[in-house]
Amino acid sequence: MKFGATLKNCRHILECAKELDVQIIGVKFHVSSACKESQVYVHALSDARCVFDMAGEFGFTMNILDIGGGFTGTEFQLEEVNHVISPLLDVYFPEGSGIKIISEPGSYYVSSAFTLAVNIIAKKVVESDKFSSGVEKTGSDEPAFVYYMNDGVYGSFASKLSEDLNTIPEVHKKYKDDEPLFTSSLWGPSCDELDHIVEKCLLPELNVGDWLIFDNMGADSLHEPSAFNDRQRPAIYYMMSFSDWYEMQDAGITSDTMKNFFFVPSCIQLSQEDSFSTEA
């Protein structure tokens, strides 16, 4: 059932498994991270319980329920899902039922491990009414901006082609608190209509060469780069605070034991004299 099956088709699958003497040991479902409605888990767990009951009719003794992945890496989303599924698991698969419940929270653990920095390589001014509703207008006479970045769906944002990623950019430069914000749209470098990273957001006016920061980019962003436009994988830098660096040194871990690492203390702008690195 790697590609999934409807509840209606599960009975036929179980019948075939019985005829072929194939042992069925459990049920797995997966709710995509693109799904923003946690109530989907209610239907998924209910259907899973039905499949377990069907399997019992055919003489199968299933003992594994895999609730899949799709966890985005945010504490809020995980708590929201837990709030929905915990009481249902107590009802459908109570403790003592002999059913092992597992999940695949890979994205949750690795998303926050990486932060992506992208560079603005081009910009253009458009009329603000070119943008559909969804972002508060900044004023009828004010312009809107379209920015093109040096990374897109054929690189680090590849998973956006299949999932509705919640990519919220942060501007990596100082600007005044009262600086005006403009309706903006962010695109990758490919000139492909699919390479639309952020449809609408509010940003101060940016210039070519400015940087944007995207948090929680550790999941599905470090795959092999696409051959489209000869895309290259972004350079990876390992960052840590001064306190962590000194703590590692106190523990006996030195630069000689850490190959191919380049450390930049986070949240600190270093001068040339203060910077340090380890070379391979």
Summary of the structure (lengths in Angstrom):
residues: 280
radius of gyration: 24.4
end to end distance: 45.5
largest distance: 73.6
contacts: 686
relative contact order: 0.11
helix: 28%
strand: 20%
